[in-house]
Amino acid sequence: MPVVQTGTTGASGYVCVVDIKIGIENVNRELGMETDQTREEVTAALKTALSDEGGVFVLTDPKGHQLVVPGTKIAYVEFGEEHARQVGFGAL
């Protein structure tokens, strides 16, 4: 499954990120991650992972780290609010 990098940095030096929490079957703790992919992209990747036998759900954070979860083990996905995060050096 291809991973789509979005979240371009604007002239203001900010990138939009979304907090995501993933519940895994038979696991007490949830996985949490920020991603610069849009909600629509994450939802499309989730639908693909759940519909394909042996599909995997892949998220990428703004630093390029990937989280890979088998689609058959996902119990739920919770979207947090989108917020802007400053990238680079800001005014001190």
N, CA and C of each residue as an Amber inpcrd file, in Angstrom:
protein
   276
   0.8470000  -1.1710000   0.0000000   0.0000000   0.0000000   0.0000000
   0.8940000   1.2370000   0.0000000   0.7360000   2.1310000  -0.9320000
   1.5710000   3.3220000  -0.9710000   1.2000000   4.2830000   0.1540000
   2.1860000   4.9480000   0.6860000   1.9720000   5.9410000   1.7310000
   2.0640000   7.3060000   1.0830000   1.0630000   8.1210000   1.2920000
   1.0060000   9.4370000   0.6730000   1.4720000  10.4780000   1.6740000
   2.5000000  11.2090000   1.3420000   2.9620000  12.2960000   2.1840000
   2.2510000  13.5710000   1.7540000   1.5960000  14.1960000   2.7030000
   0.9460000  15.4670000   2.4120000   1.5720000  16.5180000   3.3190000
   0.7930000  17.3040000   3.9860000   1.3010000  18.2090000   5.0010000
   2.4190000  19.1060000   4.5410000   2.2130000  19.8590000   3.5020000
   3.2530000  20.7540000   3.0250000   3.4170000  21.9210000   3.9780000
   4.6230000  22.3830000   4.0770000   4.9130000  23.5150000   4.9440000
   4.6900000  24.8020000   4.1690000   3.8710000  25.6690000   4.7120000
   3.5760000  26.9290000   4.0540000   4.6330000  27.9720000   4.3290000
   4.4370000  29.1590000   3.7790000   5.3850000  30.2440000   3.9530000
   5.4890000  30.6590000   5.4140000   4.4240000  30.4010000   6.1970000
   4.4370000  30.7750000   7.6000000   5.2550000  29.8220000   8.4560000
   5.6880000  28.6760000   7.8920000   6.4910000  27.7210000   8.6320000
   5.6730000  26.7650000   9.4760000   4.4050000  26.5840000   9.1740000
   3.5350000  25.6840000   9.9330000   3.0740000  24.5390000   9.0440000
   2.8830000  23.3650000   9.6480000   2.3460000  22.2110000   8.9490000
   1.1430000  21.7140000   9.7510000   0.0930000  21.2730000   9.0660000
  -1.1200000  20.8170000   9.7210000  -0.9790000  19.3320000  10.0480000
  -1.2090000  18.9630000  11.3070000  -1.1210000  17.5660000  11.7310000
  -2.4220000  17.1530000  12.4070000  -2.6970000  15.8400000  12.4080000
  -3.8870000  15.2720000  13.0210000  -3.4370000  14.2250000  14.0340000
  -4.0220000  14.2620000  15.2420000  -3.7620000  13.2390000  16.2410000
  -4.6530000  12.0330000  15.9540000  -4.0650000  10.8350000  15.9720000
  -4.7980000   9.5980000  15.6850000  -4.5280000   8.6130000  16.8190000
  -5.5750000   7.9400000  17.2910000  -5.4390000   6.8600000  18.2640000
  -6.0340000   5.6020000  17.6460000  -5.3060000   4.4870000  17.7610000
  -5.7390000   3.2270000  17.1760000  -5.8520000   2.1820000  18.2790000
  -7.0250000   1.5760000  18.3940000  -7.2270000   0.4770000  19.3250000
  -6.9680000  -0.8360000  18.6220000  -6.2110000  -1.7120000  19.2680000
  -5.8580000  -3.0090000  18.7060000  -6.5800000  -4.0900000  19.5010000
  -7.1230000  -5.0930000  18.7990000  -7.8200000  -6.2000000  19.4580000
  -6.8950000  -6.8910000  20.4550000  -7.4300000  -7.2100000  21.6420000
  -6.7270000  -7.9590000  22.6950000  -5.4720000  -7.2640000  23.2110000
  -5.3960000  -5.9490000  23.0650000  -4.2800000  -5.1580000  23.5900000
  -4.8650000  -4.0630000  24.4680000  -4.3530000  -3.9320000  25.6900000
  -4.9080000  -2.9750000  26.6440000  -4.6000000  -1.5240000  26.3080000
  -3.4800000  -1.2650000  25.6720000  -3.0930000   0.1140000  25.3620000
  -3.3970000   0.4300000  23.9150000  -3.7200000   1.6900000  23.6620000
  -3.9420000   2.1320000  22.2900000  -2.6680000   2.7460000  21.7430000
  -2.5490000   2.7670000  20.4260000  -1.4230000   3.4060000  19.7620000
  -1.8030000   4.8390000  19.4410000  -0.9250000   5.7700000  19.7190000
  -1.1830000   7.1700000  19.4110000  -0.1070000   7.7280000  18.5130000
  -0.5160000   8.5810000  17.5850000   0.4350000   9.1330000  16.6240000
  -0.1130000  10.4140000  16.0290000   0.7870000  11.3120000  15.6470000
   0.4230000  12.4860000  14.8580000   0.8110000  12.1910000  13.4250000
  -0.0360000  12.5930000  12.4920000   0.2780000  12.4090000  11.0820000
  -0.0320000  13.6860000  10.3130000   0.7080000  13.8930000   9.2370000
   0.4350000  15.0490000   8.3840000  -0.4360000  14.6560000   7.2030000
  -0.9420000  13.4160000   7.2050000  -1.9090000  13.0040000   6.1920000
  -3.2780000  13.5820000   6.5740000  -4.1050000  13.8560000   5.5950000
  -5.4300000  14.3970000   5.8810000  -6.3450000  13.2970000   6.4080000
  -7.4610000  13.7020000   7.0280000  -8.4370000  12.7220000   7.5180000
  -8.9470000  11.8470000   6.3800000  -9.1510000  12.4450000   5.2210000
  -9.6590000  11.7040000   4.0690000  -8.6620000  10.6380000   3.6190000
  -7.3800000  10.9750000   3.6110000  -6.3520000  10.0110000   3.2280000
  -6.2540000   8.8710000   4.2350000  -6.3330000   9.2010000   5.5110000
  -6.2780000   8.1740000   6.5560000  -7.4970000   7.2670000   6.4630000
  -8.6730000   7.8530000   6.2610000  -9.9000000   7.0640000   6.1380000
  -9.8440000   6.1480000   4.9210000  -9.3400000   6.6390000   3.8050000
  -9.2170000   5.8110000   2.5980000  -8.2470000   4.6590000   2.8280000
  -7.1260000   4.9200000   3.4910000  -6.1540000   3.8580000   3.7830000
  -6.7490000   2.8330000   4.7380000  -7.5520000   3.2920000   5.6950000
  -8.1990000   2.3840000   6.6420000  -9.2190000   1.4950000   5.9290000
 -10.0310000   2.0950000   5.0590000 -11.0130000   1.3080000   4.3020000
 -10.3310000   0.2480000   3.4510000  -9.2320000   0.5950000   2.8160000
  -8.4920000  -0.3610000   1.9910000  -7.9250000  -1.4920000   2.8480000
  -7.3620000  -1.1540000   4.0020000  -6.7790000  -2.1680000   4.8860000
  -7.8390000  -3.1200000   5.4160000  -9.0410000  -2.5910000   5.7020000
 -10.1060000  -3.4340000   6.2430000 -10.7720000  -4.2810000   5.1700000
 -10.7980000  -3.8180000   3.9320000 -11.4820000  -4.5560000   2.8690000
 -10.6090000  -5.6260000   2.2310000  -9.2910000  -5.4430000   2.2420000
  -8.3790000  -6.4240000   1.6400000  -8.0010000  -7.4930000   2.6600000
  -8.0730000  -8.7490000   2.2440000  -7.6240000  -9.8200000   3.1210000
  -6.1020000  -9.7170000   3.2540000  -5.6280000  -9.6490000   4.4690000
  -4.1950000  -9.4830000   4.6980000  -3.7300000  -8.0470000   4.5230000
  -4.6710000  -7.0890000   4.4480000  -4.3080000  -5.6830000   4.2740000
  -3.6770000  -5.0970000   5.5220000  -2.8470000  -4.1080000   5.3340000
  -2.2190000  -3.4170000   6.4540000  -2.5600000  -1.9340000   6.4010000
  -2.6660000  -1.3390000   7.5790000  -2.9500000   0.0790000   7.7310000
  -1.6330000   0.7670000   8.0510000  -1.2420000   1.7200000   7.2160000
   0.0450000   2.3900000   7.3600000  -0.1710000   3.8750000   7.5810000
   0.4390000   4.4020000   8.6470000   0.4440000   5.8430000   8.9080000
   1.8840000   6.3230000   8.9360000   2.0880000   7.5530000   8.4970000
   3.4170000   8.1540000   8.5090000   3.3450000   9.4710000   9.2720000
   4.2810000   9.6720000  10.2010000   4.2970000  10.9360000  10.9390000
   5.1150000  11.9720000  10.1720000   5.0910000  13.2290000  10.6190000
   5.8110000  14.2860000   9.8920000   7.3210000  14.0560000   9.7720000
   7.8990000  13.2290000  10.6440000   9.3390000  12.9550000  10.5840000
   9.6680000  11.7520000   9.7050000   8.6400000  11.0790000   9.1620000
   8.8710000   9.9490000   8.2780000   8.7670000   8.5870000   8.9390000
   8.5110000   8.5320000  10.2610000   8.3370000   7.2460000  10.9330000
   7.0090000   6.6320000  10.5100000   6.9900000   5.3180000  10.3240000
   5.7730000   4.6390000   9.8950000   5.2440000   3.7340000  10.9910000
   3.9300000   3.6720000  11.0790000   3.2170000   2.7620000  11.9640000
   2.4260000   1.8240000  11.0660000   2.6590000   0.5130000  11.2080000
   2.0110000  -0.4800000  10.3580000   1.2090000  -1.4160000  11.2580000
  -0.1080000  -1.5380000  10.9870000  -0.9950000  -2.3690000  11.7850000
  -1.7810000  -3.2740000  10.8360000  -1.8450000  -4.5840000  11.1340000
  -2.6770000  -5.4630000  10.3020000  -4.1460000  -5.0330000  10.3830000
  -4.7920000  -4.9390000   9.2430000  -6.1800000  -4.4880000   9.2040000
  -7.1250000  -5.3500000  10.0140000  -6.8460000  -6.6460000  10.1060000
  -7.7320000  -7.5550000  10.8320000  -7.6600000  -7.3740000  12.3420000
  -6.6520000  -6.6640000  12.8510000  -6.4790000  -6.4860000  14.2970000
  -6.9550000  -5.1250000  14.8040000  -7.4200000  -4.2630000  13.9050000
  -7.8540000  -2.9170000  14.3100000  -9.2380000  -2.9910000  14.9410000
  -9.3510000  -2.4870000  16.1740000 -10.6370000  -2.4420000  16.8680000
 -11.3380000  -1.1140000  16.5930000 -10.5930000  -0.0070000  16.6440000
 -11.1590000   1.3140000  16.3650000 -10.0570000   2.2930000  16.0070000
 -10.4420000   3.3830000  15.3540000  -9.5380000   4.4900000  15.0480000
 -10.2320000   5.7720000  15.4740000  -9.5510000   6.5640000  16.2860000
 -10.1110000   7.8180000  16.7930000  -9.2980000   8.9830000  16.2400000
  -9.9950000   9.9410000  15.6450000  -9.3500000  11.1310000  15.1000000
  -9.4230000  12.2590000  16.1200000  -8.2940000  12.8980000  16.3800000
  -8.2750000  14.0990000  17.1960000  -8.4700000  15.3070000  16.3030000
  -8.3050000  16.4610000  16.8800000  -8.4680000  17.6890000  16.1070000
  -7.2100000  17.9790000  15.2940000  -7.4270000  18.5960000  14.1470000
  -6.3010000  19.0550000  13.3460000  -5.7470000  20.3130000  13.9960000
  -4.4270000  20.4240000  14.0210000  -3.8070000  21.6230000  14.5600000
  -2.5080000  21.8950000  13.8140000  -2.0980000  23.1280000  13.8450000
  -0.8890000  23.5350000  13.1380000   0.3040000  23.3810000  14.0740000
   1.3770000  22.8870000  13.5260000   2.6110000  22.7350000  14.2880000
   3.6790000  23.5080000  13.5590000   4.4570000  24.2820000  14.3220000
   5.5110000  25.0830000  13.7100000   6.6860000  24.1920000  13.3160000
   7.2040000  24.4330000  12.1350000   8.3360000  23.6890000  11.6110000
   9.4730000  24.6640000  11.3950000  10.6630000  24.3110000  11.8230000
  11.8200000  25.1700000  11.6250000  12.0190000  26.1020000  12.8100000
  12.7550000  27.1610000  12.5880000  13.0440000  28.1040000  13.6480000
  11.9890000  29.1960000  13.6680000  11.4800000  29.4780000  14.8290000
  10.4870000  30.5450000  14.9800000  11.1140000  31.7490000  15.6560000
  10.3330000  32.7930000  15.7480000  10.8130000  33.9920000  16.4370000
  10.8810000  33.7110000  17.9220000  11.9720000  34.0360000  18.5330000
  12.1530000  33.7880000  19.9640000  11.7810000  34.9720000  20.7810000
